[in-house]
Amino acid sequence: MKADHLIEMANQIGMFFDSLPDREEALTGIAEHIRKFWEPRMRRRLLAALDGEGEQAGFTEIVLASLTKHREALAPAAA
């Protein structure tokens, strides 16, 4: 799956949670949604994009904050 599509999907999730009045709840909600509903290879690719040169530009601020804060919980277990 292409990183730009995953980033777009993550940003859509972020738009939903951005409406919550509690910022911490929003950041946690984004990460929990991605952890629960995205398969490990999607999460791996999303985190690789987070580390990639120039790809971070596609993330909204709230999604970038959520992925950074909850990175450990989002990283799939090693096989």
KEVO-517880 format. One record per residue (C-alpha): x, y, z. Coordinates in steps of 0.5 Angstrom, whole numbers. Example, Ala and Ser with C-alpha at 12.3 -4.5 7.8 and 13.67 -1.06 7.14 Angstrom:
<vexdrens>
<vexdren xx="25" yy="-9" zz="16"/>
<vexdren xx="27" yy="-2" zz="14"/>
</vexdrens>
This chain:
<vexdrens>
<vexdren xx="0" yy="0" zz="0"/>
<vexdren xx="3" yy="7" zz="-2"/>
<vexdren xx="5" yy="12" zz="4"/>
<vexdren xx="1" yy="17" zz="1"/>
<vexdren xx="-6" yy="14" zz="1"/>
<vexdren xx="-4" yy="11" zz="8"/>
<vexdren xx="-3" yy="19" zz="10"/>
<vexdren xx="-9" yy="21" zz="7"/>
<vexdren xx="-13" yy="16" zz="11"/>
<vexdren xx="-10" yy="17" zz="18"/>
<vexdren xx="-11" yy="25" zz="16"/>
<vexdren xx="-18" yy="23" zz="15"/>
<vexdren xx="-18" yy="20" zz="22"/>
<vexdren xx="-15" yy="26" zz="25"/>
<vexdren xx="-20" yy="30" zz="22"/>
<vexdren xx="-26" yy="26" zz="26"/>
<vexdren xx="-22" yy="26" zz="33"/>
<vexdren xx="-19" yy="34" zz="32"/>
<vexdren xx="-27" yy="36" zz="34"/>
<vexdren xx="-26" yy="33" zz="41"/>
<vexdren xx="-25" yy="38" zz="46"/>
<vexdren xx="-20" yy="34" zz="50"/>
<vexdren xx="-13" yy="34" zz="46"/>
<vexdren xx="-10" yy="29" zz="50"/>
<vexdren xx="-16" yy="24" zz="48"/>
<vexdren xx="-16" yy="26" zz="41"/>
<vexdren xx="-9" yy="24" zz="40"/>
<vexdren xx="-10" yy="18" zz="44"/>
<vexdren xx="-16" yy="16" zz="40"/>
<vexdren xx="-13" yy="17" zz="33"/>
<vexdren xx="-7" yy="12" zz="35"/>
<vexdren xx="-12" yy="7" zz="38"/>
<vexdren xx="-16" yy="7" zz="32"/>
<vexdren xx="-10" yy="6" zz="28"/>
<vexdren xx="-8" yy="0" zz="32"/>
<vexdren xx="-14" yy="-3" zz="33"/>
<vexdren xx="-16" yy="-3" zz="25"/>
<vexdren xx="-10" yy="-3" zz="21"/>
<vexdren xx="-6" yy="-9" zz="20"/>
<vexdren xx="1" yy="-9" zz="22"/>
<vexdren xx="4" yy="-8" zz="15"/>
<vexdren xx="0" yy="-2" zz="14"/>
<vexdren xx="2" yy="1" zz="21"/>
<vexdren xx="9" yy="-1" zz="19"/>
<vexdren xx="9" yy="3" zz="13"/>
<vexdren xx="6" yy="9" zz="16"/>
<vexdren xx="11" yy="9" zz="21"/>
<vexdren xx="16" yy="9" zz="16"/>
<vexdren xx="13" yy="15" zz="12"/>
<vexdren xx="14" yy="18" zz="19"/>
<vexdren xx="21" yy="17" zz="19"/>
<vexdren xx="22" yy="19" zz="11"/>
<vexdren xx="25" yy="25" zz="8"/>
<vexdren xx="20" yy="29" zz="6"/>
<vexdren xx="14" yy="25" zz="7"/>
<vexdren xx="12" yy="28" zz="14"/>
<vexdren xx="10" yy="34" zz="10"/>
<vexdren xx="3" yy="30" zz="8"/>
<vexdren xx="1" yy="29" zz="16"/>
<vexdren xx="-4" yy="34" zz="19"/>
<vexdren xx="-1" yy="37" zz="25"/>
<vexdren xx="-5" yy="33" zz="30"/>
<vexdren xx="-4" yy="26" zz="26"/>
<vexdren xx="4" yy="28" zz="27"/>
<vexdren xx="3" yy="29" zz="34"/>
<vexdren xx="-1" yy="23" zz="35"/>
<vexdren xx="4" yy="18" zz="32"/>
<vexdren xx="10" yy="21" zz="35"/>
<vexdren xx="7" yy="21" zz="42"/>
<vexdren xx="4" yy="14" zz="41"/>
<vexdren xx="9" yy="11" zz="36"/>
<vexdren xx="11" yy="5" zz="41"/>
<vexdren xx="4" yy="3" zz="42"/>
<vexdren xx="3" yy="3" zz="34"/>
<vexdren xx="9" yy="-1" zz="32"/>
<vexdren xx="7" yy="-8" zz="31"/>
<vexdren xx="11" yy="-13" zz="35"/>
<vexdren xx="17" yy="-16" zz="31"/>
<vexdren xx="16" yy="-23" zz="28"/>
</vexdrens>
